[in-house]
Amino acid sequence: MANVIIRLAQKEDAVSMAEILREIGWSERRNNMLIEEVSSPIKDLIIHCNQDPDGHTIIVAVDEENKVIGFTNVHWVPFVMLGSWEGYVSDVFVSPSASGKGAGSALVKYVMDEGEKRGCMRLMLTNGKEKPSYKAGFYKKLGWTERPKVANFVYYYREPWS
Ligand SMILES: CC(C)(COP(=O)(O)OP(=O)(O)OC[C@H]1O[C@@H](n2cnc3c(N)ncnc32)[C@H](O)[C@@H]1OP(=O)(O)O)[C@@H](O)C(=O)NCCC(=O)NCCS
């Protein structure tokens, strides 16, 4: 994308990030909440992560009008078995109105460059197999490998969004 800029997220970006999540619409519950209820925890997470730049990086993609059109987060995890660091990418979201113009790729490439600069062993993320991004091979096109022998487990403390 010619005019996309990638920069660190600031707390003022929280409302735009919440709006993107609602535009994508994966959670009816989230879409029925007040925007402040969705953006407030995002703002807290941005503040927390920006106070610990060795541990976390939250970045946004902005267009030529300085509008936030996407974001991603990566958490730099010390991994004893690897004797190194793994970057765990926890969210990659682009506004549907700005999709298909390279913003998602630009966000992921920024993370890939940052992990290399930090001397990481690898990056890791999850991608729902029913999602259009998985079916379109979004991560494979960017050079990522799907692990055939690894199951992804989660342990919930409370109900997820959707
Ligand atoms: C996945 C996502 C981040 C891609 O962002 P984007 O800015 O539209 O991606 P790009 O413009 O960089 O596209 C990169 C490539 O992936 C393909 N692609 C990505 N998402 C796609 C989708 N939803 N449907 C079809 N193709 C898709 C594009 O066609 C493009 O392929 P090409 O290089 O052969 O033309 C965005 O669609 C999104 O936010 N989806 C919802 C959330 C999601 O699924 N996130 C990823 C898993 S957590």
The ligand as a Gaussian input file, in Angstrom:
#p B3LYP/6-31G(d) Opt

LIG

0 1
 C       -6.675000     -10.573000       7.428000
 C       -6.598000      -9.049000       7.293000
 C       -5.790000      -8.487000       8.458000
 C       -5.893000      -8.722000       5.978000
 O       -5.711000      -7.312000       5.902000
 P       -5.654000      -6.591000       4.477000
 O       -5.132000      -5.219000       4.656000
 O       -6.969000      -6.725000       3.825000
 O       -4.591000      -7.526000       3.731000
 P       -3.700000      -7.186000       2.463000
 O       -4.356000      -6.118000       1.653000
 O       -2.322000      -6.939000       2.932000
 O       -3.813000      -8.574000       1.662000
 C       -2.776000      -9.528000       1.617000
 C       -3.224000     -10.752000       0.840000
 O       -4.103000     -11.589000       1.590000
 C       -5.374000     -11.724000       0.916000
 N       -6.422000     -11.608000       1.925000
 C       -6.274000     -11.163000       3.171000
 N       -7.439000     -11.190000       3.818000
 C       -8.336000     -11.651000       2.964000
 C       -9.715000     -11.887000       3.070000
 N      -10.400000     -11.622000       4.183000
 N      -10.350000     -12.388000       1.988000
 C       -9.665000     -12.635000       0.855000
 N       -8.346000     -12.404000       0.696000
 C       -7.699000     -11.922000       1.755000
 C       -5.417000     -10.551000      -0.042000
 O       -6.234000     -10.825000      -1.137000
 C       -3.964000     -10.394000      -0.438000
 O       -3.599000     -11.359000      -1.394000
 P       -2.669000     -10.970000      -2.657000
 O       -1.383000     -10.457000      -2.063000
 O       -2.514000     -12.243000      -3.393000
 O       -3.418000      -9.914000      -3.384000
 C       -8.018000      -8.422000       7.257000
 O       -8.739000      -8.997000       6.199000
 C       -8.773000      -8.601000       8.548000
 O       -8.657000      -7.788000       9.458000
 N       -9.576000      -9.677000       8.640000
 C      -10.376000      -9.930000       9.835000
 C       -9.514000     -10.342000      10.995000
 C       -8.625000     -11.529000      10.694000
 O       -9.040000     -12.526000      10.130000
 N       -7.349000     -11.419000      11.095000
 C       -6.345000     -12.436000      10.883000
 C       -6.413000     -13.553000      11.822000
 S       -6.441000     -13.065000      13.514000

